[in-house]
Amino acid sequence: MKEHQIYYNGKWQNSDSGEFSEVENPATEEIIAKVPKGSHSDVDKAVEAAKNAFPAWNETSPEKRAEYVRKIMEGIEAKKQELADIMVSELGNSQTFSEEGQVPLSLNEMEATLEDIKDFEFEEKLKDGTVIQKEGFGVVACITPWNYPLNQIQRKMTPALLAGNTVVVKPASLTPLTAMLLAEIVDEAGLPDGVFNVVTGSGGDLGDYLTKHEDVSVVSFTGSTSVGQKMYESAAVNIKKLVLELGGKSPLVYLKGGDLDQAIDQAAKTVINNQGQSCSALTRLLVPREQLDEVNEKIKEYYKDVKIGDPTDYDTDIGPLVDENQMKTVLDYIQKGKDEGAEVLVGGGKVDRTGYYVEPTVFTNVKNSMTIAQEEIFGPVLVVVPYDSEEEAIELANDVDYGLSGAVTGPDFESALKVGKKIRTGNVFINGGARSAHAPFGGYKQSGLGRENGLYGVEDYLETKALFV
């Protein structure tokens, strides 16, 4: 069994703690690797390396920085199968989703940002001669979640490096092996020592320590809203810049006359792919009350073809949840839904097999005030909420604390777009429209601060200076 090291100042290093955490395969419950339990002194050394590397990296031309990032992207492409396999083993997502979703997502977003940055002006002159300069902040702490262990690092690393910052990555303790392989790829790309660093360990301990560290200028965090709220307090110590991508409880509003099969497919896939462990999953399907019976029958028919099984099997749609705690959390929410009177249409229990499996579950005739319609479950659970008018549908769509994603399926583009413009979320998919890697991703309300992807993501990692000539 491999025992990994941490990576800082351009070298693989032993942790000062001398202790390790075990990484578990959630499908087999077997221990597959060990990673260091990083210490505060490890963080200090990684941050020091990043701080020392910052001045030269910030003065490196944007074109040269982009060359390095492209080398990283090419390394990901070269090792895409290995990356996909690692995510299957430590996260439990299906092999198909890992190969067709997880890895391509990172490659597409990196390519889009590299394309967009070519036309970005890091320095411009106003009409009166004033020079506006945009440059990196300094050291960026990238604190990432377990559900997209490659792309959540990429979404922080790519814009931060292109903007001239150096980074210290603290990956999720449940899925650190993807970050280890990414560090190997970055090392092979030949970045200057200290520009990219990785320290593994507890989120509650090391994540908090990194957030409060006096030499960290920006904290970029993706995770739960409750943890994000604590980031405010920790970052306030040194008035740090925060970039937060937090929770979601996203609606798909189906309008009468729209393509019902498309709406069901779109919503269901977001809670089946990655076992519903996606902050932007469309977990609330809002439908006209008069069509509720039709919707229920179509959903039951749809779910008959969903296969639960070994995530390494290409026929599998649903693998295990990431660990036992997450499984218990999802099962608790399912029980809460039953207790509050929601009707179980599909699933509703644990799968009787080794691993942390929960049946893909659909509740119907759900009231939007119920817990399962208000709180992020982060599992393969979809709720169907009936409405009586278009105005009520919009009101229900917005009646949550979150505003990360959403969708509208209507009888035509104009009617769907009209409703989509009234939904208070950072992203809205109209009639099954595809996400653009050039477009911003981020949320309203308690779903976060800032944006990711393309130039919108780069701008969050830039300081702006006015030079009066």
Disulfide bonds with the S-S distance in Angstrom:
none
